[in-house]
Amino acid sequence: MLCPTMLPVTIWMNMPSFHQDDMFRALAAKLDLRVVYDHTLTADRRRLGWGEVRGGYEFRVLETNQKLQDAIRIARLERDRIHVINGIWAEPAFAAALVVLGCAHTPFAIYAEAPDDRISCSMAKLAVRSVFGRWVGRRARGMLAVSHFASDYYSGLGFAEEVIYPFGYFRHSPPAPEKEFTSGELEVVFVGQMVHRKGIDILLDAITPLLAEYVNLRLTFIGAGPERAPLEARLYADGTIDRVAIEGVYPSEQMHDRLARADVLVLPSRWDGWGLVINEAFSAGIPVIASDRCGGADLILQGVNGYTFRSEDVDDLRACLSAFLSADRKQMRIAALKTASALTIPTVSDYLVACLEHMCGKRFSRPMPPWLEPPNILPGLLATTR
């Protein structure tokens, strides 16, 4: 029997993440919560500025040399709980747990992005994924879909439309500081890994002509990765090194204040399942320009709190940058903060609990994602443009 007051929920995640830490602490006050991690924080994430999680909720890591056995044991012992599993195929131990849960008719939901369709897989691997994905889809109580890409993908895999709940990634952010709007320097900022997928070359191609047109315009890259050295070489060759800065990685706890000093974030990714920096930018009070291959672009209202452009289309990105440069920055800041108000951890954790209750038949009405609720979001945002 499920607890009549606090749902017993076990969440399975690949590794501890400060991105999820805030959410889990909030959920622990509303659910009988346990978190299972496949592995500890990896070295590449540490290099990106990820710190250790603070906890405040019950969690454990699967036994390193016996992950499959450990996951199967947990799934068998916790058949009286609701399980939320991050992904279907990425972690073999999670796939094993899904088999146990599905065969035992234990209620579970999947929490996942859509896979990057630019990464090729063998026909055999695709076939196995399809068969197993459909088996999971027929048994899942819910699908927490990270962006419309995931909704479309898992719907095509056989998940019924009524079990798909829009979701994303969220973290706590402090209030945005007051910002003075002057005719001085305008800063466009990129935050992320300096890899081909993130499209930093697209951003540089788009903004270079604008640097010549707007003498107060600057571009800053924040991050690290293999594309940094070629980027620096190009800046020296093009003579734009005095207008474009590379600042490296910031610790996660400093990113909010750094973003708040900028004027607009650009995320030109060729693919991003979500892009949490979009949330962080809104909470810092700056609008966002993102490619339509970023899941987090679902949060953007064109010309209100930012702009969406066609991925890899340099001209379209340049048009969005030009539109921003002639827009009312103060009104766009108000709109960005309005969006951020719907993405707070208390608000989103309430929505997640409501989704779980609806999946299990403990809530009659289907919950609406707070960032999509017309009474709270769209009129307030649209009012800022009138």
N, C-alpha and C positions, 0 to 999 in steps of 0.2 A: 504493500500500500504506500502511495506517495503521501508525504507529509501535507496536511491540509493547509498549513500556513506558509511554510517555506519549501519551495520545490528543491528536491535533492538533485543537484546537477554536477556532473563531472565533465570538465572541458579538457580536451587533448590538444596540445600545441607542440610545434616542432622544437622550440627552445624558449627560454625566458627572454622577455622583451620588455624594455621600458615603455614601448608603444602600448602594450596590453596591460601593463602593471596597474595603471590607474583604474582601468575598467574592472579588473578582477577585484580590486579592493572595494569598489562601489558595489559590485555584485555580491560580495561576501556578506554585506549588510542586508541583502534582500533574498539571498538563496542559501541553501545548505551546499556550499561550493567546495569542490576539490578540483585541482588542476594537475594534469599529468603532462610532463615534458618528455619528449623523445630523447633530447640530449641537452647538454649545457651550452652556454653562449659560445659561439665559435670565434676564432681569431679574426676572421675577416670583418665580423660585425663590431668587434672591439676597435679595429682600425678605423671604422666609420664613426666612432664616437659613442657607441652604445655602452652604457654602464650596467652595473649589476642591478637587478630588480630589488625593490625595497620590501616586497612581500606584503604581509598583512592579511594573508589568506592561506589556506592549507594547500601545499603543493609538494610534488615529488618528481624526481627524474627516473626514467626507466633504467633498470640495471644494465650497465654498459655491455656486458658480455652475454646477456640473456634477455635482450629486448623483446623478442617474439614471445618467449615464455612468460615474461613479466606482464606484457600487454594482455595476453590471453587470460592470465590469472585475474587481472584487475577486471576485465570485461565479464568474466564468469562470476566473480564475487559481488560485482556491483550491478546486478541485473534489476535491482529495485530503484535504480536512479535513471535520470535522463542524461544522455551523453551527447556532447557537442564535439565533433571531431574535425580538426583542421585538415582539410583535403581528403582525397580518396586514395591516391597512389603514391604520393611523395615519400611517405614513411612506411616501410614494409610492416613495422609493428602495428601501426594504426590500421592498415588494411586487414591484418590478422584480427585485430579487435573488432573491426566492422563485421567480419564473417561470424564471429561469436555472437555479437549483439544481434545481427540480422537473423541468425538461426534461432536465437532464443526469444525473438519478438520483443526485445528490449527497445524502448523508445530512444531514437537517436536522431540527430540532425547533423548536416554537413555545413561547415563554415569554410568557404573557399573563394579564391579568385578563379577566373577563367585561365586556362593554360595559354602561354604565349604561342600563338599560331605561327610565328616566324621560325620556331624551333622544329625542325623536322624529326619525325619518328618513323621507325620501320613499320611496314604494314602489319607485321605480326604484333608489335607492341600496341599499335592503334587498335587492333582487333581485340586484344586482351583487355585494354582499357575500356573499350566500348561494352564488352560483355559484362565485365565486373561493374562498371559504372551503372549500367541499366539494372543489374541485380541490386545494387545499393539503392538506386533511385526508386525502385518498387517498394522498398522497405523503409525508407527514410520518412520520418514524421515532418521533417522540415529541411529547408536549404537556405542558409544565410548567405545570400549572394553578394559578393563584393563587387558592386557596380552592375550596370546593365549588361556588360560583357559576360559576366558569370550567369546572370539570369538567362540570357540567350543560349549560352553554351550548355548549361545543365538542363534547360528545357529541351534542347535538341537531343540530349542524352537520355531523356525519358522521365525526368522529374516532372511531376504534375504541376501545373501552374499554381494551383491552390496551396502548395507546400513551399513555394519560393517566396522568401521575405527579403526585400532589399536591405543591404547592410554595407558596411565599409570598415575602415580602421579609424580609431579615435583615441585621443589622449588628452589629459588635463593640460590646460594652458592658463597662465595667470592673466589678469586683465591687461588689455593693451594700454601702453602709456599714451598720454596726450601727444599729438603730433602737430607741429607748426607747419603750415603750408606757405611757402615763400616762392619767389621766382628764382631761387637758387638752384643748386645741383639736383638733378633727377637721377635716381639710381635704380637700374634694372638689375635684379639679382637672380642667379640660378643656384639651387642647392641640390646636391645629389652626388652620386658616383660619377666620376669622369670616365665613362665608358661609352662605346658607340651607341648602345641602346638608348642612352639618355638624350642624344641629339644635340650635344653642345655645338657641333659644327653647323647645324641648322640655325641655331640662335645667332651664332657669330655671322653667318652669311646674311641673315635677315637684318641685323642691327647695324652692320658696318656702314651702309650708306646713310643711316640716320645719325650716326656719330658725327658725320661731316655736316649734316643739316642742322643739328641741335648742339650748340657748343656746350650746353650745360648737362648733357646726357652722359652717363657713365654706366658701365656694365661690370658686375662683380660675379665671379664664379667662386662658389664655396663648396669644397669637396676635395676628393683625392681619387686617383685611379690612373690607369695606363694612358689615358688620353691627355693627361696634364702636360707632359713634355712636348708632344706635337702641338698642343694649343699654344704654349709659350713661344715655341719656334715660329708659329704663324703670326703671333702678335708682334714679334720683333720684325719679321719680314714685311708685314703690312704697315708698320709704323703706327699701330694702334695701342702699343703697350702702355702709353701714358693715359689712355682712356678706359682701359680694361684691366681690372685687378683680379688676382687669384689669391684667395685668402686661406685655402686649406680647410681642414675639418675643425668644427667647433664642438665642444662637449654638448651633449643634448640639452643640459640645463641652461646653456647660454644662447641656444638658437632662437628662442622667442624674442629676446631683447635685440638680437642682431637683425632678425627679420623686420622688427618694428622700425628700424632706422632706414629701411629701404622704402621704395615707392611702389614697386610692383614686382611680383615673382613671375618668372617664366619657367615653365616645365615643358620642354619641347620633345618629350620622349617619343621614340619610335614605338615603344610599348611600356606601359606601367599598369599593373593590375589595379592599383589604386593611386598611390603617391601621397603619403601622409603629409608631406610638406605643404600640400594645398590646404589642408585643415589648419596647419600651423600658421600659414600666411594669413588666412581669414581671421584667426584669433589674434594675430598681431596687428590687425587692422589694415592690411594691404591687399589690394585686388590681385587676381591671378589670371595669367594667360597660359593656357595649357593646350596641348594637342588633343585631338579627338580620339587618340589611342591611350589616353590616361583615364583610368576608371574614375578617379576623383573629379574629372571634368563634369561628372553628373551634378556636381554642386554649383556649377557656374551658370549664371543667367547672363546671356550675351549682352554686353554693354551696360550691365547693371553692377555686378560685383566682379566682372572680369570679361574675358573673351576666350572662345575656343576656336582653334584653327585646324585646318586639315593637316594631318601628320605628314611631315617631310615636305610640305609646301612652303618654301621660303617666302614667296610673295604674299601668301595668305598671312603668315606670321608677321611679316613687315606691316601689312595693312592693320593688323590688330595692335601692333606697337604704336603705329601712327594714330590710330583711334584713341588709344589710351593717352598719348601725349597731348591730345587736344580736348580730352574729357575733363569734367569737373572732378578733380581728385578727392576733394572733401566729401562729395556725395558718394563716390565709389568706396571710400573708407567706411562711411556709414553703412553702406550695403554689405561690405565685407564683414563688418562686426555683427550685422543682423544675421548673416548666414552662420557665423561662428556661434551665435547664441542658441542655435538649434543643434549644435554638435557637441555640447558640453557633456561631460561624463555622467552627471546625474540624469540628464535628459535621455541620453542614448542608452544608459543602463536600464532605465525604466522601460524603454521601448523593447530592449532585448528580453527582459523578463516577460513583458506582454506577449512577445512572439512565442516564447517557450510555453506560456500558459495556453495560448491559442492552439499550438501544435498538439498539446495534450488534452484538449477539450475542456480546459478549465476556464476558458474565456470565450464568450460567444462572438464578440465583434473582432474582426481582423484589425490589428493595429496598423496605423499609418506611420511611415517613417517621419520623424519630426522635421527633417529638412525638406520634406515634400508636402507638409500640411499647409494648404492655402490660407486658412484663417490666421496662421501665425507667421508665415514666411513670405509668400508672394506679395500680398498687399503692402506689407511693411517695406519690402524691397522696392516694389514698383513705386511706392510713394516717394522714395528718395530721388526718383528721376523726374518728378513732375515739377 
